[in-house]
Amino acid sequence: MECHTSTLQEGSLNEKGQYPVYGASGIAGFLDDYRCEKNSILIIKDGSGAGTVSFATGKYSVIGTLNYLTAKSGYSLKYLYFCLMSFIFEPFQTGMAIPHIYFKDYGKAKIYCPPIAEQQRIAKTLTVLENKLSIEIKLLNILYQEKRCLLSKMFI
């Protein structure tokens, strides 16, 4: 994997713009230009969420609290994403008050990578499961809202 960083700060972002800028909690703001147009794995490198992994597609930028990783030739980025989702970053954390993780440390860890065709097959299967889980969570939230609405009407 290749690690990339950013010097963007939240204070330089706009509420509206053409391209999203990702931060520790998702989209932090927008800009009218972008710094990255490759699919990437986003990893929070500072703070209580250090080691939290997400996936970004399209054209976007990131603020300085994130690293974004791209895959070298012969590796499936989506496979590496799923591997890092279960990766334990705690042994690589430094800092007492505010935890930090650095690619120079966790980038040395070994991840099992089968041949690229197998990586792609595994990534495709896990992506389908991830999408299904997302749909089920949305459905569950809708059912909770409906339940609250019906309960509130019962006691009026």
Backbone as JSON Lines, residues from 0, in Angstrom:
{"i":0,"aa":"M","n":[0.83,-1.17,0.0],"ca":[0.0,0.0,0.0],"c":[0.88,1.24,0.0]}
{"i":1,"aa":"E","n":[0.33,2.29,-0.53],"ca":[0.99,3.58,-0.52],"c":[0.17,4.52,0.36]}
{"i":2,"aa":"C","n":[0.86,5.27,1.21],"ca":[0.19,6.17,2.14],"c":[0.34,7.61,1.66]}
{"i":3,"aa":"H","n":[-0.75,8.35,1.74],"ca":[-0.78,9.76,1.36],"c":[-1.34,10.57,2.52]}
{"i":4,"aa":"T","n":[-0.88,11.8,2.66],"ca":[-1.34,12.67,3.73],"c":[-1.84,13.99,3.15]}
{"i":5,"aa":"S","n":[-2.39,14.8,4.01],"ca":[-2.94,16.09,3.59],"c":[-2.59,17.13,4.64]}
{"i":6,"aa":"T","n":[-2.54,18.38,4.21],"ca":[-2.32,19.49,5.15],"c":[-3.57,20.35,5.3]}
{"i":7,"aa":"L","n":[-4.67,19.93,4.69],"ca":[-5.92,20.69,4.8],"c":[-6.41,20.71,6.24]}
{"i":8,"aa":"Q","n":[-6.99,21.83,6.64],"ca":[-7.56,21.97,7.97],"c":[-9.04,22.28,7.84]}
{"i":9,"aa":"E","n":[-9.81,21.9,8.85],"ca":[-11.27,22.11,8.8],"c":[-11.64,23.58,8.6]}
{"i":10,"aa":"G","n":[-10.83,24.49,9.11],"ca":[-11.11,25.91,8.99],"c":[-11.08,26.42,7.56]}
{"i":11,"aa":"S","n":[-10.44,25.69,6.65],"ca":[-10.35,26.15,5.26],"c":[-11.45,25.57,4.38]}
{"i":12,"aa":"L","n":[-12.42,24.87,4.98],"ca":[-13.48,24.22,4.2],"c":[-14.71,25.11,4.09]}
{"i":13,"aa":"N","n":[-15.53,24.82,3.1],"ca":[-16.78,25.55,2.87],"c":[-17.96,24.65,3.21]}
{"i":14,"aa":"E","n":[-19.11,25.27,3.46],"ca":[-20.33,24.5,3.7],"c":[-20.88,23.92,2.4]}
{"i":15,"aa":"K","n":[-20.56,24.57,1.29],"ca":[-21.0,24.1,-0.02],"c":[-19.79,24.09,-0.95]}
{"i":16,"aa":"G","n":[-19.85,23.21,-1.92],"ca":[-18.78,23.12,-2.89],"c":[-19.01,21.91,-3.77]}
{"i":17,"aa":"Q","n":[-18.16,21.75,-4.75],"ca":[-18.34,20.68,-5.72],"c":[-17.84,19.33,-5.22]}
{"i":18,"aa":"Y","n":[-16.79,19.33,-4.37],"ca":[-16.17,18.08,-3.96],"c":[-16.14,17.96,-2.43]}
{"i":19,"aa":"P","n":[-16.44,16.75,-1.92],"ca":[-16.42,16.57,-0.47],"c":[-15.0,16.52,0.08]}
{"i":20,"aa":"V","n":[-14.88,16.92,1.33],"ca":[-13.62,16.79,2.07],"c":[-13.95,15.94,3.29]}
{"i":21,"aa":"Y","n":[-13.26,14.81,3.42],"ca":[-13.53,13.88,4.51],"c":[-12.69,14.2,5.73]}
{"i":22,"aa":"G","n":[-13.31,14.03,6.87],"ca":[-12.65,14.18,8.16],"c":[-12.94,12.95,9.0]}
{"i":23,"aa":"A","n":[-12.64,13.03,10.28],"ca":[-12.79,11.89,11.18],"c":[-14.23,11.39,11.28]}
{"i":24,"aa":"S","n":[-15.2,12.27,11.12],"ca":[-16.6,11.85,11.28],"c":[-17.37,11.83,9.96]}
{"i":25,"aa":"G","n":[-16.69,11.7,8.86],"ca":[-17.34,11.68,7.56],"c":[-17.01,12.94,6.78]}
{"i":26,"aa":"I","n":[-18.01,13.47,6.06],"ca":[-17.78,14.67,5.27],"c":[-17.69,15.87,6.22]}
{"i":27,"aa":"A","n":[-16.53,16.53,6.19],"ca":[-16.27,17.67,7.08],"c":[-16.62,18.99,6.42]}
{"i":28,"aa":"G","n":[-16.71,19.01,5.11],"ca":[-17.0,20.23,4.36],"c":[-16.8,19.97,2.89]}
{"i":29,"aa":"F","n":[-16.68,21.07,2.13],"ca":[-16.56,20.96,0.68],"c":[-15.54,21.96,0.15]}
{"i":30,"aa":"L","n":[-15.01,21.65,-1.02],"ca":[-14.12,22.55,-1.75],"c":[-14.5,22.51,-3.22]}
{"i":31,"aa":"D","n":[-14.06,23.5,-3.98],"ca":[-14.33,23.51,-5.41],"c":[-13.23,22.83,-6.21]}
{"i":32,"aa":"D","n":[-12.22,22.32,-5.53],"ca":[-11.2,21.49,-6.18],"c":[-11.0,20.24,-5.33]}
{"i":33,"aa":"Y","n":[-10.23,19.3,-5.84],"ca":[-10.01,18.05,-5.14],"c":[-8.54,17.69,-5.18]}
{"i":34,"aa":"R","n":[-8.13,16.85,-4.26],"ca":[-6.73,16.42,-4.19],"c":[-6.56,14.96,-4.6]}
{"i":35,"aa":"C","n":[-7.65,14.19,-4.6],"ca":[-7.55,12.77,-4.92],"c":[-8.73,12.36,-5.79]}
{"i":36,"aa":"E","n":[-8.46,11.52,-6.78],"ca":[-9.53,11.0,-7.61],"c":[-9.45,9.49,-7.75]}
{"i":37,"aa":"K","n":[-8.67,8.85,-6.89],"ca":[-8.58,7.4,-6.88],"c":[-9.36,6.86,-5.68]}
{"i":38,"aa":"N","n":[-9.92,5.68,-5.83],"ca":[-10.52,5.03,-4.67],"c":[-9.43,4.86,-3.62]}
{"i":39,"aa":"S","n":[-9.79,5.08,-2.37],"ca":[-8.8,5.03,-1.29],"c":[-9.4,4.49,-0.02]}
{"i":40,"aa":"I","n":[-8.53,3.99,0.83],"ca":[-8.89,3.61,2.18],"c":[-8.52,4.79,3.07]}
{"i":41,"aa":"L","n":[-9.49,5.3,3.81],"ca":[-9.25,6.42,4.72],"c":[-9.05,5.86,6.12]}
{"i":42,"aa":"I","n":[-8.0,6.31,6.81],"ca":[-7.72,5.87,8.17],"c":[-7.51,7.09,9.04]}
{"i":43,"aa":"I","n":[-8.27,7.15,10.14],"ca":[-8.08,8.24,11.1],"c":[-6.76,7.99,11.81]}
{"i":44,"aa":"K","n":[-5.88,9.0,11.8],"ca":[-4.56,8.81,12.39],"c":[-4.37,9.5,13.73]}
{"i":45,"aa":"D","n":[-5.3,10.38,14.12],"ca":[-5.17,11.12,15.38],"c":[-6.49,11.09,16.14]}
{"i":46,"aa":"G","n":[-6.4,11.06,17.46],"ca":[-7.58,11.2,18.31],"c":[-8.17,9.88,18.74]}
{"i":47,"aa":"S","n":[-9.34,9.98,19.38],"ca":[-9.96,8.79,19.95],"c":[-10.38,7.78,18.89]}
{"i":48,"aa":"G","n":[-10.59,8.21,17.67],"ca":[-10.98,7.3,16.59],"c":[-9.8,6.76,15.8]}
{"i":49,"aa":"A","n":[-8.59,6.94,16.29],"ca":[-7.4,6.5,15.56],"c":[-7.53,5.02,15.19]}
{"i":50,"aa":"G","n":[-7.35,4.74,13.91],"ca":[-7.46,3.37,13.41],"c":[-8.8,3.06,12.78]}
{"i":51,"aa":"T","n":[-9.75,4.0,12.83],"ca":[-11.04,3.79,12.19],"c":[-10.86,3.88,10.68]}
{"i":52,"aa":"V","n":[-11.43,2.9,9.98],"ca":[-11.22,2.75,8.54],"c":[-12.52,3.02,7.79]}
{"i":53,"aa":"S","n":[-12.42,3.71,6.65],"ca":[-13.56,3.89,5.75],"c":[-13.04,3.86,4.31]}
{"i":54,"aa":"F","n":[-13.96,3.86,3.36],"ca":[-13.61,3.74,1.95],"c":[-14.14,4.95,1.21]}
{"i":55,"aa":"A","n":[-13.33,5.57,0.37],"ca":[-13.74,6.76,-0.38],"c":[-13.61,6.49,-1.88]}
{"i":56,"aa":"T","n":[-14.58,6.99,-2.63],"ca":[-14.56,6.86,-4.09],"c":[-14.79,8.23,-4.72]}
{"i":57,"aa":"G","n":[-14.5,8.34,-5.99],"ca":[-14.74,9.58,-6.71],"c":[-13.64,10.6,-6.49]}
{"i":58,"aa":"K","n":[-14.0,11.86,-6.63],"ca":[-13.06,12.97,-6.46],"c":[-13.33,13.6,-5.1]}
{"i":59,"aa":"Y","n":[-12.29,13.79,-4.3],"ca":[-12.45,14.27,-2.93],"c":[-11.12,14.75,-2.39]}
{"i":60,"aa":"S","n":[-11.15,15.26,-1.17],"ca":[-9.94,15.61,-0.41],"c":[-10.12,15.1,1.0]}
{"i":61,"aa":"V","n":[-9.06,15.14,1.78],"ca":[-9.13,14.75,3.19],"c":[-8.43,15.81,4.03]}
{"i":62,"aa":"I","n":[-8.85,15.94,5.29],"ca":[-8.16,16.86,6.18],"c":[-6.98,16.13,6.82]}
{"i":63,"aa":"G","n":[-6.15,16.87,7.51],"ca":[-4.89,16.36,8.04],"c":[-4.99,15.28,9.08]}
{"i":64,"aa":"T","n":[-6.18,15.02,9.64],"ca":[-6.31,13.96,10.65],"c":[-6.46,12.58,10.02]}
{"i":65,"aa":"L","n":[-6.46,12.52,8.68],"ca":[-6.61,11.25,7.98],"c":[-5.41,10.96,7.11]}
{"i":66,"aa":"N","n":[-5.12,9.68,6.96],"ca":[-4.25,9.19,5.89],"c":[-5.17,8.58,4.86]}
{"i":67,"aa":"Y","n":[-4.77,8.61,3.59],"ca":[-5.51,7.83,2.61],"c":[-4.53,6.91,1.91]}
{"i":68,"aa":"L","n":[-4.94,5.64,1.81],"ca":[-4.09,4.59,1.28],"c":[-4.6,4.14,-0.08]}
{"i":69,"aa":"T","n":[-3.67,3.91,-0.98],"ca":[-3.99,3.35,-2.29],"c":[-3.22,2.06,-2.45]}
{"i":70,"aa":"A","n":[-3.73,1.17,-3.29],"ca":[-3.11,-0.15,-3.47],"c":[-2.05,-0.11,-4.55]}
{"i":71,"aa":"K","n":[-0.99,-0.87,-4.32],"ca":[0.02,-1.05,-5.36],"c":[-0.52,-2.05,-6.38]}
{"i":72,"aa":"S","n":[0.1,-2.09,-7.53],"ca":[-0.3,-3.0,-8.59],"c":[-0.29,-4.45,-8.08]}
{"i":73,"aa":"G","n":[-1.31,-5.21,-8.45],"ca":[-1.38,-6.61,-8.05],"c":[-2.15,-6.86,-6.76]}
{"i":74,"aa":"Y","n":[-2.71,-5.79,-6.18],"ca":[-3.47,-5.91,-4.94],"c":[-4.84,-5.27,-5.12]}
{"i":75,"aa":"S","n":[-5.84,-5.88,-4.52],"ca":[-7.2,-5.35,-4.56],"c":[-7.38,-4.38,-3.39]}
{"i":76,"aa":"L","n":[-7.69,-3.13,-3.7],"ca":[-7.88,-2.12,-2.66],"c":[-9.04,-2.5,-1.75]}
{"i":77,"aa":"K","n":[-10.11,-2.99,-2.33],"ca":[-11.28,-3.36,-1.54],"c":[-10.96,-4.53,-0.61]}
{"i":78,"aa":"Y","n":[-10.15,-5.5,-1.05],"ca":[-9.72,-6.6,-0.19],"c":[-8.91,-6.06,0.99]}
{"i":79,"aa":"L","n":[-7.98,-5.15,0.7],"ca":[-7.16,-4.56,1.77],"c":[-8.03,-3.77,2.74]}
{"i":80,"aa":"Y","n":[-9.05,-3.09,2.22],"ca":[-10.0,-2.36,3.07],"c":[-10.65,-3.3,4.08]}
{"i":81,"aa":"F","n":[-11.16,-4.43,3.6],"ca":[-11.81,-5.37,4.51],"c":[-10.82,-5.97,5.5]}
{"i":82,"aa":"C","n":[-9.59,-6.19,5.08],"ca":[-8.56,-6.67,6.02],"c":[-8.3,-5.64,7.11]}
{"i":83,"aa":"L","n":[-8.19,-4.37,6.72],"ca":[-7.91,-3.31,7.7],"c":[-9.09,-3.04,8.62]}
{"i":84,"aa":"M","n":[-10.3,-3.38,8.19],"ca":[-11.46,-3.19,9.06],"c":[-11.35,-4.06,10.32]}
{"i":85,"aa":"S","n":[-10.68,-5.19,10.2],"ca":[-10.54,-6.07,11.36],"c":[-9.12,-6.03,11.94]}
{"i":86,"aa":"F","n":[-8.3,-5.15,11.4],"ca":[-6.91,-5.0,11.87],"c":[-6.9,-4.33,13.25]}
{"i":87,"aa":"I","n":[-6.04,-4.79,14.12],"ca":[-5.93,-4.21,15.46],"c":[-4.79,-3.2,15.46]}
{"i":88,"aa":"F","n":[-5.15,-1.91,15.56],"ca":[-4.18,-0.82,15.5],"c":[-3.58,-0.49,16.87]}
{"i":89,"aa":"E","n":[-4.18,-0.97,17.95],"ca":[-3.74,-0.6,19.29],"c":[-2.25,-0.8,19.54]}
{"i":90,"aa":"P","n":[-1.64,-1.89,19.1],"ca":[-0.2,-2.03,19.35],"c":[0.66,-0.96,18.67]}
{"i":91,"aa":"F","n":[0.09,-0.26,17.7],"ca":[0.83,0.75,16.95],"c":[0.51,2.17,17.39]}
{"i":92,"aa":"Q","n":[-0.36,2.33,18.41],"ca":[-0.73,3.65,18.89],"c":[0.37,4.23,19.77]}
{"i":93,"aa":"T","n":[0.6,5.53,19.6],"ca":[1.53,6.27,20.45],"c":[0.77,7.47,21.02]}
{"i":94,"aa":"G","n":[1.33,8.07,22.05],"ca":[0.71,9.25,22.65],"c":[-0.17,8.87,23.82]}
{"i":95,"aa":"M","n":[-0.04,9.61,24.9],"ca":[-0.82,9.33,26.1],"c":[-2.21,9.98,26.04]}
{"i":96,"aa":"A","n":[-2.26,11.29,25.95],"ca":[-3.54,11.99,25.99],"c":[-4.3,11.84,24.67]}
{"i":97,"aa":"I","n":[-3.61,12.04,23.57],"ca":[-4.23,11.92,22.24],"c":[-3.5,10.81,21.47]}
{"i":98,"aa":"P","n":[-4.21,9.7,21.21],"ca":[-3.56,8.61,20.49],"c":[-3.25,8.98,19.04]}
{"i":99,"aa":"H","n":[-2.17,8.46,18.53],"ca":[-1.76,8.65,17.15],"c":[-1.33,7.3,16.59]}
{"i":100,"aa":"I","n":[-1.56,7.1,15.31],"ca":[-0.98,5.95,14.61],"c":[-0.26,6.48,13.38]}
{"i":101,"aa":"Y","n":[0.82,5.82,13.04],"ca":[1.65,6.25,11.92],"c":[1.83,5.09,10.95]}
{"i":102,"aa":"F","n":[1.71,5.39,9.66],"ca":[1.85,4.37,8.63],"c":[3.22,3.72,8.69]}
{"i":103,"aa":"K","n":[4.24,4.49,9.06],"ca":[5.6,3.92,9.14],"c":[5.64,2.77,10.13]}
{"i":104,"aa":"D","n":[4.71,2.74,11.1],"ca":[4.66,1.66,12.08],"c":[3.72,0.54,11.62]}
{"i":105,"aa":"Y","n":[2.44,0.84,11.41],"ca":[1.49,-0.21,11.06],"c":[1.66,-0.69,9.62]}
{"i":106,"aa":"G","n":[2.34,0.09,8.79],"ca":[2.59,-0.31,7.4],"c":[3.54,-1.49,7.28]}
{"i":107,"aa":"K","n":[4.26,-1.81,8.35],"ca":[5.19,-2.95,8.35],"c":[4.48,-4.26,8.69]}
{"i":108,"aa":"A","n":[3.24,-4.17,9.18],"ca":[2.49,-5.38,9.56],"c":[2.19,-6.2,8.31]}
{"i":109,"aa":"K","n":[2.14,-7.49,8.48],"ca":[1.87,-8.41,7.37],"c":[0.38,-8.74,7.3]}
{"i":110,"aa":"I","n":[-0.17,-8.69,6.1],"ca":[-1.56,-9.08,5.84],"c":[-1.51,-10.17,4.78]}
{"i":111,"aa":"Y","n":[-2.23,-11.26,5.04],"ca":[-2.26,-12.35,4.06],"c":[-2.97,-11.89,2.8]}
{"i":112,"aa":"C","n":[-2.31,-12.03,1.67],"ca":[-2.89,-11.65,0.39],"c":[-2.8,-12.83,-0.59]}
{"i":113,"aa":"P","n":[-3.93,-13.48,-0.84],"ca":[-3.92,-14.56,-1.85],"c":[-3.73,-13.95,-3.24]}
{"i":114,"aa":"P","n":[-3.71,-14.77,-4.27],"ca":[-3.61,-14.22,-5.64],"c":[-4.72,-13.2,-5.9]}
{"i":115,"aa":"I","n":[-4.46,-12.27,-6.8],"ca":[-5.36,-11.14,-7.05],"c":[-6.78,-11.59,-7.4]}
{"i":116,"aa":"A","n":[-6.93,-12.67,-8.15],"ca":[-8.27,-13.15,-8.5],"c":[-9.04,-13.55,-7.25]}
{"i":117,"aa":"E","n":[-8.37,-14.2,-6.31],"ca":[-9.0,-14.6,-5.05],"c":[-9.3,-13.37,-4.19]}
{"i":118,"aa":"Q","n":[-8.4,-12.39,-4.18],"ca":[-8.66,-11.14,-3.45],"c":[-9.93,-10.48,-3.97]}
{"i":119,"aa":"Q","n":[-10.06,-10.42,-5.29],"ca":[-11.22,-9.77,-5.9],"c":[-12.5,-10.54,-5.61]}
{"i":120,"aa":"R","n":[-12.43,-11.87,-5.61],"ca":[-13.61,-12.68,-5.29],"c":[-14.05,-12.45,-3.85]}
{"i":121,"aa":"I","n":[-13.11,-12.45,-2.93],"ca":[-13.4,-12.22,-1.51],"c":[-13.97,-10.81,-1.32]}
{"i":122,"aa":"A","n":[-13.34,-9.82,-1.95],"ca":[-13.79,-8.44,-1.82],"c":[-15.2,-8.27,-2.38]}
{"i":123,"aa":"K","n":[-15.51,-8.92,-3.48],"ca":[-16.84,-8.82,-4.08],"c":[-17.89,-9.41,-3.14]}
{"i":124,"aa":"T","n":[-17.6,-10.56,-2.56],"ca":[-18.53,-11.2,-1.62],"c":[-18.75,-10.34,-0.4]}
{"i":125,"aa":"L","n":[-17.67,-9.8,0.17],"ca":[-17.8,-8.96,1.36],"c":[-18.5,-7.64,1.05]}
{"i":126,"aa":"T","n":[-18.32,-7.11,-0.14],"ca":[-19.01,-5.88,-0.54],"c":[-20.51,-6.11,-0.61]}
{"i":127,"aa":"V","n":[-20.93,-7.26,-1.17],"ca":[-22.35,-7.6,-1.23],"c":[-22.91,-7.7,0.19]}
{"i":128,"aa":"L","n":[-22.18,-8.35,1.08],"ca":[-22.64,-8.48,2.47],"c":[-22.7,-7.12,3.17]}
{"i":129,"aa":"E","n":[-21.71,-6.26,2.92],"ca":[-21.69,-4.93,3.52],"c":[-22.89,-4.11,3.03]}
{"i":130,"aa":"N","n":[-23.2,-4.2,1.74],"ca":[-24.35,-3.48,1.18],"c":[-25.66,-4.0,1.78]}
{"i":131,"aa":"K","n":[-25.76,-5.31,1.92],"ca":[-26.95,-5.92,2.52],"c":[-27.11,-5.46,3.97]}
{"i":132,"aa":"L","n":[-26.04,-5.43,4.71],"ca":[-26.09,-4.97,6.1],"c":[-26.53,-3.51,6.17]}
{"i":133,"aa":"S","n":[-26.03,-2.68,5.29],"ca":[-26.41,-1.27,5.25],"c":[-27.91,-1.12,5.01]}
{"i":134,"aa":"I","n":[-28.45,-1.9,4.08],"ca":[-29.89,-1.86,3.78],"c":[-30.69,-2.31,5.0]}
{"i":135,"aa":"E","n":[-30.25,-3.37,5.65],"ca":[-30.97,-3.88,6.83],"c":[-30.94,-2.87,7.98]}
{"i":136,"aa":"I","n":[-29.85,-2.17,8.15],"ca":[-29.76,-1.14,9.21],"c":[-30.73,0.0,8.9]}
{"i":137,"aa":"K","n":[-30.79,0.42,7.65],"ca":[-31.73,1.48,7.26],"c":[-33.17,1.02,7.51]}
{"i":138,"aa":"L","n":[-33.48,-0.21,7.14],"ca":[-34.82,-0.74,7.36],"c":[-35.14,-0.8,8.85]}
{"i":139,"aa":"L","n":[-34.21,-1.23,9.65],"ca":[-34.4,-1.29,11.1],"c":[-34.68,0.09,11.67]}
{"i":140,"aa":"N","n":[-33.94,1.09,11.22],"ca":[-34.17,2.47,11.68],"c":[-35.55,2.97,11.29]}
{"i":141,"aa":"I","n":[-36.01,2.63,10.1],"ca":[-37.36,3.01,9.67],"c":[-38.4,2.34,10.57]}
{"i":142,"aa":"L","n":[-38.19,1.08,10.88],"ca":[-39.13,0.37,11.76],"c":[-39.14,0.96,13.16]}
{"i":143,"aa":"Y","n":[-37.98,1.36,13.68],"ca":[-37.93,2.02,14.99],"c":[-38.7,3.34,14.97]}
{"i":144,"aa":"Q","n":[-38.56,4.11,13.9],"ca":[-39.3,5.37,13.78],"c":[-40.8,5.11,13.73]}
{"i":145,"aa":"E","n":[-41.19,4.1,12.98],"ca":[-42.61,3.76,12.89],"c":[-43.14,3.33,14.25]}
{"i":146,"aa":"K","n":[-42.37,2.54,14.98],"ca":[-42.77,2.1,16.32],"c":[-42.96,3.29,17.24]}
{"i":147,"aa":"R","n":[-42.0,4.24,17.23],"ca":[-42.12,5.43,18.07],"c":[-43.36,6.24,17.71]}
{"i":148,"aa":"C","n":[-43.62,6.36,16.45],"ca":[-44.79,7.11,15.99],"c":[-46.07,6.44,16.48]}
{"i":149,"aa":"L","n":[-46.17,5.13,16.31],"ca":[-47.37,4.4,16.73],"c":[-47.54,4.46,18.25]}
{"i":150,"aa":"L","n":[-46.45,4.33,18.99],"ca":[-46.53,4.41,20.46],"c":[-46.96,5.8,20.9]}
{"i":151,"aa":"S","n":[-46.47,6.83,20.24],"ca":[-46.86,8.19,20.64],"c":[-48.34,8.44,20.36]}
{"i":152,"aa":"K","n":[-48.88,7.83,19.32],"ca":[-50.31,7.98,19.01],"c":[-51.17,7.21,19.99]}
{"i":153,"aa":"M","n":[-50.63,6.15,20.57],"ca":[-51.38,5.35,21.54],"c":[-51.67,6.13,22.81]}
{"i":154,"aa":"F","n":[-50.74,6.98,23.2],"ca":[-50.84,7.65,24.49],"c":[-51.27,9.11,24.38]}
{"i":155,"aa":"I","n":[-51.82,9.51,23.27],"ca":[-52.29,10.9,23.14],"c":[-53.7,11.02,23.7]}
